[in-house]
Amino acid sequence: MTMRPASGRTDPRAQRPLKPQRPLKPMTAERLEKAAYHYLERFASSSGNLKRVLEGKIRRRNDDFAPLSAEQAGWIDDLVEKCIRLELIDDEAYARARVNGLRRQGKSSRAIRQWLKSRFIPDDLIEQAIEEADAAGSFLMGDTDDDLHPDAEAALTHARKKRLGPWRRSDKEKPDREPEDRKAMLNRRNREVASFARAGFSFDLAQKIIDSPDQETARSRLLGEPSFHEDLE
């Protein structure tokens, strides 16, 4: 059935034949190298993630999305080694940078580990990057005069960015909003707890922040509790 515009005229675009897609050229070692450099120009990557990307590019050009041949797998191994020699990829530097970036976004240690694992960073490098970043406090925005556990600091950042707990919008900011009844307050609290859980934070940590009457209290509740800090590891 031909679609007609409101004016009653036939849309000329509906009568245009679709151009047949040209088949992709078979992958070669040279084309793969160009694809790798093009990818690294746009994105930072780990060695394992680069391998995954290149495997996908090869399989899309293989007949019936066939698995890689031994020769094609060798192309990838040689190319990744070359990128490491040229310092185009560095798993240690990549992990450190991503830990700092994810901490600033308010991500928990658990979420950071999962994210780096998905980029094929080895466990030992993940732990090393987290320990170094947390010890240096390089992810902190501005000076702090207290000694919060990095996960507690990240949780406060998460609350601020998502406007949860004492950072949520007050009734003064929304004068036209009707006061919440008990059920609405409970539903809102459950949503905020769920937000912390999705970010990898514990219920105990979420509860301390959400139930704080103000931002200073939320911060002070997370100080000086060694047992609480141990539970975060």
SVG drawing of the C-alpha trace seen along z (x, -y; Angstrom):
<svg xmlns="http://www.w3.org/2000/svg" viewBox="-6 -28 63 50">
<polyline fill="none" stroke="black" stroke-width="0.4" points="0.0,0.0 1.5,-3.4 1.6,-6.0 0.1,-9.3 0.8,-12.6 -2.0,-14.7 -2.2,-16.7 -3.3,-13.6 -0.2,-13.5 2.0,-10.4 5.2,-10.8 8.0,-10.4 10.3,-8.9 8.0,-6.0 8.5,-5.1 12.3,-5.2 13.9,-1.7 16.2,-0.9 19.9,-0.8 21.3,2.6 24.0,2.7 27.4,3.5 29.0,6.6 31.8,5.9 35.3,6.7 37.0,9.6 39.1,8.6 42.9,8.5 45.7,7.9 46.1,4.4 42.5,3.5 42.4,4.7 45.3,2.6 43.7,-0.5 40.5,0.3 42.4,0.7 44.1,-2.7 40.8,-4.3 39.2,-2.9 42.0,-4.0 41.8,-7.5 38.3,-7.8 38.3,-5.6 40.7,-4.7 40.9,-0.9 42.4,1.9 44.2,4.7 41.4,7.2 38.7,4.8 40.6,4.0 40.8,7.8 37.0,8.0 36.4,5.1 38.7,6.5 37.2,10.0 33.8,8.4 35.0,6.6 36.5,9.8 33.4,11.9 31.1,9.3 33.1,9.8 33.4,13.6 30.8,15.7 27.8,16.5 29.5,14.6 32.0,17.6 34.4,17.8 37.9,16.6 40.5,18.8 43.9,19.4 45.4,16.9 42.8,14.2 43.4,14.8 47.1,14.4 46.5,11.0 44.8,9.8 47.5,11.0 50.3,9.4 48.4,6.2 47.6,5.9 51.3,6.5 52.3,3.8 49.8,1.3 51.4,2.1 54.9,1.5 53.8,-1.8 52.2,-2.7 48.8,-3.1 47.3,-0.9 48.4,-0.5 46.2,1.6 47.6,0.2 47.2,-3.5 43.7,-2.7 42.6,-1.0 43.9,-3.9 42.2,-6.5 38.9,-4.7 38.9,-4.1 39.4,-7.9 36.7,-8.7 34.2,-6.2 34.9,-7.4 34.1,-10.9 30.8,-9.7 29.9,-8.2 30.6,-4.5 31.2,-2.0 34.2,0.4 31.9,3.2 30.6,1.4 34.1,0.3 35.3,3.9 32.4,5.1 33.0,2.3 36.7,3.1 36.1,6.8 33.8,6.1 36.8,4.4 38.9,7.6 41.3,5.9 43.0,8.6 41.9,8.9 45.4,8.0 45.5,4.7 41.9,3.9 42.8,4.2 46.1,2.3 44.3,-0.6 41.6,-0.8 44.2,-0.7 46.4,-3.4 43.5,-5.7 41.9,-5.4 45.3,-6.0 46.1,-9.0 42.5,-10.4 43.1,-11.7 39.4,-11.3 38.3,-13.8 36.9,-17.1 38.5,-19.7 40.0,-19.4 38.4,-17.5 39.2,-17.8 37.9,-14.3 38.8,-10.7 36.0,-9.1 36.3,-5.6 36.4,-6.0 33.2,-4.1 31.5,-6.4 32.8,-9.4 31.5,-7.9 28.1,-7.2 27.8,-10.9 28.7,-11.8 26.0,-9.5 23.4,-11.0 24.4,-14.5 24.3,-13.7 21.0,-11.8 19.5,-14.3 18.8,-11.6 18.4,-11.8 19.3,-15.3 20.1,-16.3 16.6,-15.7 14.6,-18.8 12.8,-20.4 9.2,-21.4 10.4,-25.1 11.9,-24.3 8.6,-22.8 5.9,-25.1 3.1,-23.6 3.8,-20.0 1.4,-18.4 2.9,-17.1 3.7,-13.4 1.6,-11.0 3.1,-8.0 2.8,-5.7 4.4,-8.1 7.3,-8.7 7.8,-5.0 7.8,-4.5 10.2,-7.3 12.6,-5.9 12.5,-2.5 13.4,-4.1 16.3,-5.8 17.5,-2.7 17.2,-0.9 19.3,-3.6 22.1,-3.0 21.9,0.8 22.1,0.5 25.3,-1.6 26.8,1.2 26.3,-0.3 25.2,1.6 21.8,1.1 23.4,-0.1 25.3,-2.8 22.2,-3.9 20.1,-4.0 22.6,-6.3 22.5,-8.8 18.8,-8.7 17.7,-9.1 20.0,-12.1 18.1,-15.3 20.9,-17.4 24.1,-17.0 26.5,-17.6 24.8,-14.9 25.0,-12.5 28.7,-13.0 29.3,-12.9 27.3,-9.6 29.9,-7.9 32.9,-9.1 34.7,-7.2 33.1,-3.8 35.8,-1.3 33.4,1.7 31.3,-0.1 34.3,-0.7 35.4,2.9 31.9,4.0 32.5,2.0 35.5,4.0"/>
</svg>
